Amino acid sequence: MSALLSYSHGTGTTPLLGDTIGADLDRAVAAWPDREALVDVPSGRRWTYAEFGAAVDAVAHGMLAKGVTKGDRVGIWAVNCPEWVLVQYATARIGAVMVNINPRLPHPRGRLRPAAGRRLPARRLPPPPDE
């Protein structure tokens, strides 16, 4: 049996895992529901694994309700923040692809160009941060 190219790896003999990010999160939620999963020091917000898993599911359901489907690209214009992590896990959960838009670039409102897949209208972007 020949190895598929996408599953080839270095010279080691340990096989790659066939897990998804969503399945891995589900296992962590089941194993450690009351342990801290995410801490945002600047705001003081904290999520246990159970809370984090529920928040990820809520964001994923919201994306599905807005028409985001498997294979779609979801752009996010954000600095490192808890919402970025939630979007990353939510897109992975539904099979969409999160695309980072560099937050050091000017605010993309009105400058987004059509791309493959569905996307939320640019008007749904948050306002630019105060500088």
C-alpha positions in Angstrom: 0.0 0.0 0.0 1.5 3.4 -1.0 1.2 6.4 1.3 -0.9 9.3 0.2 1.2 12.4 -0.3 -0.8 14.5 2.1 -0.1 11.9 4.9 3.6 11.6 4.2 5.9 12.7 7.0 9.6 12.8 7.9 11.8 9.9 8.6 10.0 8.8 11.8 7.9 5.8 12.1 5.1 7.3 14.2 2.0 7.6 12.1 0.1 10.9 11.8 -3.1 11.2 13.8 -6.4 11.1 11.8 -8.2 13.2 14.4 -10.1 16.4 13.6 -9.7 19.6 15.7 -13.4 19.3 16.7 -13.0 15.7 17.9 -9.9 16.7 19.8 -11.8 19.5 21.5 -14.7 17.1 22.3 -12.2 14.8 24.0 -10.7 17.6 26.1 -14.1 18.8 27.1 -15.1 15.3 28.2 -11.8 14.7 30.1 -11.4 18.1 31.8 -14.8 20.0 31.8 -13.9 22.1 34.8 -10.3 22.9 34.0 -9.4 26.2 32.5 -9.1 26.1 28.7 -8.7 29.8 27.8 -7.7 32.8 29.9 -7.8 36.4 28.6 -5.6 38.2 31.0 -6.3 41.8 29.8 -10.1 41.5 30.3 -10.1 38.9 33.1 -12.3 36.5 31.1 -11.9 32.8 31.7 -13.4 29.7 30.1 -13.4 26.2 31.4 -13.2 23.4 28.7 -17.0 22.9 29.1 -17.7 26.7 28.7 -15.2 26.9 25.8 -16.7 24.0 24.0 -20.2 25.5 24.4 -19.0 28.9 23.1 -17.3 27.3 20.1 -20.6 25.4 19.3 -22.6 28.7 19.6 -20.2 30.5 17.2 -20.3 27.5 14.8 -24.1 27.5 14.9 -24.2 31.2 14.3 -21.9 30.8 11.2 -24.1 28.0 9.9 -27.2 30.2 10.4 -25.5 33.0 8.4 -24.9 30.6 5.5 -21.2 29.6 6.1 -20.7 26.0 5.0 -18.0 23.4 4.7 -15.2 24.6 2.5 -16.1 28.3 2.8 -13.3 30.8 3.7 -14.1 33.0 6.7 -11.9 36.1 7.0 -11.1 37.5 10.4 -9.5 40.8 11.0 -8.4 40.7 14.6 -5.5 40.8 17.0 -4.8 37.9 19.4 -8.0 37.8 21.5 -10.4 35.1 22.7 -12.8 35.7 19.9 -10.0 34.8 17.4 -9.6 31.4 19.2 -13.4 30.8 19.2 -13.6 31.6 15.4 -10.6 29.3 14.7 -12.3 26.3 16.5 -15.8 27.1 15.2 -14.6 27.2 11.5 -12.8 23.9 12.1 -15.9 22.5 13.7 -18.0 23.2 10.6 -15.3 22.4 8.0 -14.8 26.0 7.0 -11.3 27.6 6.6 -10.4 30.6 8.8 -8.4 33.2 6.8 -6.4 35.7 8.8 -6.5 39.3 7.6 -3.5 41.2 8.9 -4.8 43.6 11.6 -1.8 45.9 11.0 -3.2 46.7 7.5 -5.9 49.4 7.1 -9.4 48.3 8.1 -10.8 46.2 5.2 -14.3 47.6 5.3 -15.5 48.1 1.8 -12.2 46.8 0.4 -13.0 43.0 0.5 -13.1 41.5 -3.0 -15.3 38.5 -4.0 -13.6 35.2 -3.5 -14.6 31.5 -3.8 -17.3 30.4 -1.4 -19.8 32.3 0.7 -18.9 35.2 2.9 -20.5 37.5 5.3 -20.9 41.0 3.9 -18.2 43.5 4.8 -20.7 45.6 6.8 -20.7 42.8 9.4 -17.1 43.6 10.3 -16.5 45.4 13.7 -15.6 49.0 13.6 -11.9 49.9 13.4 -10.2 50.1 16.7 -9.3 53.4 18.2 -5.7 54.3 17.6 
